Amino acid sequence: MRSVASRSGSLALTRLARLARIFAVGLRFGLHEFVPPLARNPFLGLLAGRAGSPRAVRLRQALETLGPIYVKFGQVLSTRRDLLPLDIADELAKLQDQVPPFASELALAEVETGIGRKLQQVFATFEREPVASASIAQVHLATLKDGREVAVKVLRPGVEAAIAKDLALLETAAGLIERLWPEGRRLKPREVVAEFARHLEDELDLMREAANASQLRRNFAASALLLVPEVHWDLCSQRVMVMQRMRGTPISQVNVLRGKGVDVPALARAGVEIFFTQVFRDGFFHADMHPGNILVSTEGESRGRYIALDFGIMGTLTDVDKNYLAQNFLAFFNRDYRRVAAAHCSRPRGASMCRSSRSSCCCRRRCSTSKAWGASSIRTSTCGARRSPTSSAGWASRSAGAACCARCATRRRTGLRRCRSCRAWCTARSRGIALASCARRSSGSPTNRRGATG
């Protein structure tokens, strides 16, 4: 018991130290300016460093300093130009393939360990300086003994331990959010962290990535739209991946592509066709298609063809998923948004793709008693355990799986109120009178106006 308590205390201190470092790095780069209540704090302004640098540069440098998980977070943010100012989005885009590399000596040692042979025995040439460097790995160019050009991807040394520490901190933060912020529970922070951890685990296994690349290459072997590099399996391991070198221009450099004679409208049509082919024909798709992972060939017979890179995160779809997506696309194309909502709310129980239809949809909830999905109408719940609007398991109780979320207009239209004692949702016949569903209250006794909040 004492040893368990000691380990728990040591783990808590480690997480606390990591949290303190995050705050220290944020203050060092002046990131308090991004938090409105702290932006005008004169004390923090005196402690902050690098005040003369642009805010976007400081944010990128802070994420690079904090480690791979935060760099990955910056990569995700860089693709959301609809949410971020352009200066920040442009600067964070550098995190896609311009992260400061680790030492070349370490990279060479990792490659030799991974392939089990000396570099001179396998490669005719090997460039010490990486051509690209990201949050988890970096890429070196090389030439095999037979003259074939290859790209060698190698994981950063110690990246697994760094990610494990940061994930533990994120799990702690998610638990605090659920405990201290009532609205935070709706965001399912624990599930978000778990999903993030699963994808990172896939990216840390380059043998899995090699298998993904080979599968995608087989799927598009007869296609004139997409090029996928060939994997050299005899030179791959869990930490090293050797594949065919691909030459192209990043998809984000539209002016450069036009200057090299690429038909951009045709390229856009090809991109849509590639997406639909992956989703509806194969049910196997590239799930990390930011501009750093998409090139366009501008030379030879392959001019104008897409080039896919980085296969660490891939997705799969069942026939049920495909049907769901097809119905949504058809409804969007026809501007039939009622049909979009109907397709979302009528998604079959147990479908594998859409997590929101299980736990966070604003129209459906799963009953904690019967485990059945509630209907979109409050009064037509499928839960057989819901007997009375005055019982704690009544159809209006959120703990029993109420049929719509706290922000949904349906709740306001039906007059539901939240009980101050148990925080469950209660029915109301009028705005001033509510029948409590709280088990703590006496049966059948009406509540006053202060007994429930709206």
C-alpha positions in Angstrom: 0.0 0.0 0.0 2.8 2.4 0.9 4.6 1.7 -2.4 1.4 2.3 -4.4 0.8 5.6 -2.6 4.5 6.5 -3.1 4.2 5.9 -6.9 0.9 7.9 -7.0 2.5 10.8 -5.3 5.6 10.6 -7.5 3.3 10.6 -10.6 1.3 13.6 -9.3 4.5 15.5 -8.7 5.8 14.7 -12.2 2.6 16.0 -13.8 2.7 19.1 -11.6 6.2 19.8 -12.7 5.2 19.3 -16.4 2.3 21.7 -15.9 4.6 24.3 -14.3 6.9 24.0 -17.3 4.0 24.6 -19.7 3.1 27.8 -17.9 6.7 28.8 -17.8 7.2 28.3 -21.5 3.9 30.1 -22.3 5.1 33.1 -20.2 8.5 33.0 -21.7 7.1 33.5 -25.2 4.4 35.9 -24.0 1.5 33.7 -24.8 -0.6 35.4 -22.1 -1.5 37.9 -24.8 -3.8 35.2 -26.3 -5.9 35.1 -23.1 -8.0 38.3 -22.9 -8.2 38.6 -19.0 -4.4 38.3 -18.8 -3.4 40.3 -21.9 -3.3 43.7 -20.0 -1.8 42.4 -16.8 1.3 44.6 -16.2 3.0 42.0 -14.0 2.8 39.3 -16.6 4.0 41.8 -19.2 7.2 42.4 -17.2 7.9 38.7 -16.8 7.1 37.8 -20.4 10.0 37.5 -22.9 10.3 38.0 -26.6 7.7 40.8 -26.6 9.2 42.3 -29.8 8.5 39.2 -32.0 5.3 38.7 -33.9 2.6 36.8 -32.0 2.4 34.0 -34.6 6.2 33.4 -34.4 6.1 33.2 -30.6 3.2 30.8 -30.7 5.0 28.5 -33.1 8.3 28.6 -31.1 6.5 27.8 -27.9 4.8 24.7 -29.4 8.2 23.6 -30.8 9.7 24.0 -27.3 7.0 22.1 -25.6 7.4 18.9 -27.6 5.8 16.6 -30.2 2.2 16.6 -29.0 2.0 20.3 -29.0 3.6 20.5 -32.5 0.9 18.0 -33.6 -1.7 20.3 -32.1 -0.3 23.2 -34.0 -0.4 21.2 -37.3 -4.1 20.5 -36.7 -4.7 24.2 -36.0 -2.9 25.3 -39.1 -5.5 23.7 -41.3 -8.3 25.7 -39.8 -8.0 29.0 -41.6 -11.7 29.5 -41.0 -11.0 29.8 -37.3 -7.5 31.4 -37.1 -6.1 34.7 -38.2 -4.1 34.3 -41.4 -0.8 35.3 -39.8 -1.1 32.6 -37.2 -2.3 29.9 -39.7 0.6 30.7 -42.1 3.2 30.5 -39.3 1.7 27.2 -37.8 1.8 25.7 -41.3 5.6 25.6 -40.9 5.1 22.9 -38.2 3.9 20.5 -41.0 7.4 19.8 -42.2 9.8 22.5 -40.9 10.2 21.6 -37.2 13.8 21.9 -36.0 15.5 18.5 -36.7 17.4 16.4 -34.2 21.1 15.7 -34.5 22.2 13.8 -37.7 24.4 11.5 -35.6 21.4 10.3 -33.7 19.4 9.8 -36.9 22.2 7.7 -38.5 22.5 5.6 -35.4 18.7 5.0 -35.4 18.7 4.0 -39.0 21.6 1.5 -38.5 19.8 0.0 -35.5 16.5 -0.2 -37.3 17.8 -2.0 -40.5 20.4 -4.0 -38.6 23.3 -3.1 -40.9 25.8 -0.4 -41.5 24.7 2.4 -43.8 27.6 1.7 -46.2 26.3 -1.9 -46.7 22.9 -0.7 -47.9 23.2 2.8 -49.3 25.4 4.2 -51.9 24.7 7.8 -50.6 23.0 9.0 -47.5 22.3 12.7 -46.9 23.0 13.7 -43.3 20.8 16.7 -43.4 17.0 15.9 -43.3 14.9 17.1 -46.2 11.8 17.4 -43.9 11.3 17.3 -40.1 8.0 17.0 -38.3 6.8 16.4 -34.8 7.4 12.7 -34.6 9.9 11.8 -37.3 12.2 13.3 -39.9 13.1 12.2 -43.5 16.6 11.8 -45.1 17.2 11.2 -48.8 19.4 8.4 -49.9 20.4 6.2 -52.8 20.4 2.4 -52.7 23.3 0.3 -54.0 21.3 -0.5 -57.2 20.9 3.3 -57.9 17.2 3.6 -56.8 16.5 6.9 -54.9 14.7 6.4 -51.6 13.5 8.5 -48.6 14.3 7.2 -45.2 11.9 8.1 -42.4 13.2 7.8 -38.8 11.5 8.4 -35.5 12.8 11.0 -33.1 14.8 9.4 -30.2 12.8 9.3 -27.0 9.6 10.5 -28.7 7.6 7.7 -27.1 8.5 8.7 -23.5 7.9 12.4 -24.2 4.4 11.6 -25.7 3.5 9.4 -22.8 4.3 12.2 -20.3 2.3 14.7 -22.3 -0.7 12.3 -22.7 -0.7 11.7 -19.0 -0.9 15.5 -18.4 -3.7 15.8 -21.0 -5.7 13.0 -19.2 -5.3 14.9 -16.0 -6.4 18.1 -17.6 -9.4 16.4 -19.2 -10.4 15.0 -15.8 -10.2 18.5 -14.2 -12.3 19.9 -17.0 -15.1 17.4 -16.5 -15.0 17.9 -12.7 -14.8 21.7 -12.5 -16.6 22.9 -15.6 -20.2 21.5 -16.1 -20.3 22.5 -19.7 -17.0 20.8 -20.3 -18.6 17.4 -19.8 -20.5 17.9 -23.0 -17.2 18.2 -24.9 -16.2 14.7 -23.8 -12.5 15.7 -23.1 -11.5 12.2 -21.9 -12.8 10.6 -25.1 -10.9 13.3 -27.2 -7.7 12.5 -25.4 -8.2 8.8 -25.8 -8.8 9.2 -29.6 -5.7 11.4 -29.9 -3.6 8.9 -28.0 -4.8 6.1 -30.3 -3.8 8.0 -33.5 -0.4 8.8 -32.0 0.2 5.2 -31.1 -0.4 4.3 -34.8 2.0 7.0 -35.9 4.8 5.6 -33.6 4.8 2.3 -35.4 6.4 2.7 -38.9 5.7 -0.9 -39.8 2.0 -0.1 -39.5 2.6 3.0 -41.7 4.4 0.9 -44.2 1.4 -1.5 -44.4 -0.9 1.4 -44.8 1.2 2.8 -47.7 1.3 -0.6 -49.4 -2.5 -1.0 -49.1 -3.2 2.4 -50.6 -0.7 1.8 -53.4 -2.5 -1.4 -54.3 -5.9 0.4 -54.3 -4.6 3.0 -56.8 -2.3 0.8 -58.8 -4.4 1.3 -62.0 -5.3 4.9 -61.3 -4.0 7.9 -63.3 -4.8 10.3 -60.5 -2.7 9.3 -57.4 0.9 8.2 -56.9 1.9 6.3 -53.7 5.5 5.5 -53.0 6.7 1.9 -53.0 7.8 0.5 -49.7 11.1 -1.4 -49.4 10.0 -3.9 -46.8 13.4 -5.5 -46.2 14.7 -2.2 -44.9 11.7 -1.3 -42.6 11.4 -1.7 -38.9 9.2 -0.2 -36.2 11.4 3.0 -36.0 12.7 3.2 -39.6 10.8 3.2 -42.9 12.5 3.2 -46.4 10.3 4.1 -49.4 10.6 5.3 -52.9 11.6 9.0 -53.3 8.8 11.2 -54.7 9.3 14.6 -56.3 6.6 17.2 -56.4 5.3 20.6 -55.4 3.2 21.1 -52.2 -0.5 21.5 -53.0 -0.6 24.7 -51.1 1.7 26.5 -53.6 -1.0 27.2 -56.1 0.9 29.9 -58.0 3.9 27.7 -58.4 1.8 24.9 -59.8 0.2 27.3 -62.3 3.6 28.6 -63.3 4.7 25.0 -64.0 1.7 24.4 -66.3 -0.5 22.4 -64.0 -4.2 22.6 -64.7 -5.5 23.6 -61.3 -9.3 23.2 -62.1 -8.6 19.7 -63.3 -6.5 19.1 -60.2 -9.5 20.1 -58.1 -11.8 17.7 -59.9 -9.2 14.9 -59.5 -9.0 15.6 -55.8 -12.7 15.1 -55.4 -12.6 11.9 -57.4 -9.7 10.5 -55.3 -11.6 11.3 -52.1 -14.8 9.6 -53.3 -12.8 6.6 -54.5 -11.1 6.1 -51.2 -14.3 6.5 -49.2 -17.0 4.8 -51.3 -15.1 2.2 -53.4 -12.3 1.1 -51.0 -13.6 2.2 -47.5 -9.9 2.9 -46.7 -8.8 6.5 -46.8 -5.9 8.8 -45.9 -6.9 10.7 -42.7 -4.1 13.2 -42.4 -4.2 15.1 -45.6 -2.8 18.5 -44.6 -0.7 20.3 -47.3 2.6 18.9 -46.0 1.4 15.4 -46.9 0.1 16.2 -50.4 2.4 16.9 -53.4 1.6 17.4 -57.1 3.9 16.0 -59.7 5.1 18.6 -62.2 7.5 16.6 -64.4 7.3 13.9 -67.0 4.3 11.7 -67.8 3.0 12.0 -64.2 2.5 15.8 -64.5 -0.6 16.9 -62.7 -1.0 13.7 -60.6 -1.3 13.9 -56.8 1.4 12.3 -54.6 0.4 11.1 -51.1 2.8 11.0 -48.2 2.8 10.1 -44.5 0.4 7.2 -44.0 0.5 7.0 -40.2 -3.2 7.9 -39.8 -5.6 6.0 -42.0 -9.4 5.4 -41.7 -11.7 2.6 -42.6 -15.4 2.6 -43.3 -18.1 0.0 -43.1 -21.0 -0.3 -45.6 -23.2 1.4 -43.0 -20.8 4.3 -42.8 -20.7 4.6 -46.6 -24.5 4.7 -46.8 -24.6 7.3 -44.1 -22.1 9.5 -45.8 -23.8 9.1 -49.2 -27.1 10.2 -47.8 -25.5 13.3 -46.2 -23.7 14.2 -49.4 -26.8 13.9 -51.5 -28.8 16.0 -49.1 -26.1 18.7 -49.0 -25.8 18.8 -52.8 -29.6 19.2 -53.0 -29.6 21.7 -50.1 -32.0 19.5 -48.3 -30.8 20.2 -44.7 -33.8 18.6 -43.1 -32.7 15.4 -44.7 -29.2 15.9 -43.3 -30.6 16.2 -39.8 -32.9 13.2 -40.3 -30.0 11.0 -41.6 -27.9 12.0 -38.5 -30.7 11.3 -36.0 -31.7 8.0 -37.6 -28.2 6.5 -37.8 -28.5 2.8 -36.8 -27.5 1.8 -33.4 -23.9 0.4 -33.2 -22.7 2.2 -36.3 -19.0 2.6 -36.1 -18.0 5.9 -37.7 -20.0 8.8 -36.2 -19.2 9.2 -32.5 -21.4 12.2 -32.2 -24.5 10.1 -33.0 -23.7 8.0 -29.9 -22.8 10.4 -27.2 -22.8 14.1 -28.1 -25.6 14.6 -30.7 -28.0 17.4 -29.8 -30.9 15.3 -30.8 -30.2 11.8 -29.3 -29.1 10.4 -25.9 -28.4 6.9 -24.8 -30.5 5.8 -21.8 -28.4 4.8 -18.9 -31.1 2.3 -17.7 -32.1 0.5 -20.9 -29.1 1.4 -23.1 -31.5 2.3 -25.9 -31.2 5.3 -28.1 -33.8 8.0 -27.3 -35.9 9.4 -30.1 -35.6 13.0 -31.1 -38.8 13.9 -29.4 -38.9 14.2 -25.6 -42.3 12.4 -25.3 -41.5 9.5 -27.7 -38.4 8.1 -25.9 -37.6 4.4 -26.6 -36.6 3.8 -23.0 -39.0 1.3 -21.4 -37.8 2.3 -18.0 -39.2 5.8 -18.3 -42.6 5.6 -16.6 -43.5 8.9 -15.1 -42.5 12.5 -15.6 -42.2 12.8 -11.8 -39.8 9.9 -11.2 -36.1 10.2 -11.1 -35.9 7.9 -14.1 -38.6 9.8 -16.0 -38.4 10.6 -19.7 -37.3 14.2 -18.8 -34.3 13.2 -16.8 -30.9 13.8 -18.4 -29.3 11.0 -16.3 -31.8 8.6 -17.9 -30.9 9.8 -21.4 -33.0 12.8 -22.3 -33.7 13.1 -25.9 -31.9 16.3 -26.6 -29.0 18.3 -25.2 -29.0 21.3 -22.9 -28.4 23.7 -25.7 -31.1 22.3 -28.0 -34.1 24.6 -28.7 -36.4 21.5 -28.2 -35.7 21.7 -24.5 -36.7 25.3 -24.3 -39.9 24.7 -26.4 -41.0 21.9 -24.1 -40.3 24.0 -21.0 -37.6 21.8 -19.3 -35.8 23.2 -16.3 -32.7 22.0 -14.5 -33.1 20.9 -10.8 -30.7 22.7 -8.5 -30.5 19.7 -6.1 -29.6 16.9 -8.5 -28.9 18.9 -11.7 -31.4 16.6 -13.6 -33.8 18.0 -16.1 -37.4 18.4 -15.0 -40.6 18.8 -16.9 -42.7 22.0 -16.7 -46.3 22.6 -17.7 -45.7 26.3 -17.7 -42.8 28.7 -17.2 -43.6 29.2 -13.6 -44.5 25.7 -12.4 -42.3 22.6 -12.6 -42.7 19.0 -11.6 -39.3 18.0 -10.1 -37.7 14.7 -11.2 -35.3 14.9 -8.3 -35.5 11.8 -6.1 -34.6 14.0 -3.0 -37.9 15.8 -3.2 -41.1 14.3 -1.8 -43.3 12.5 -4.3 -46.0 14.6 -5.9 -45.1 17.9 -4.2 -44.9 20.8 -6.6 -41.7 22.9 -6.6 -41.6 26.7 -6.3 -39.9 28.8 -8.8 -36.6 28.7 -7.0 -36.6 24.9 -7.0 -35.5 24.7 -10.7 -33.4 26.9 -12.9 -33.9 27.6 -16.6 
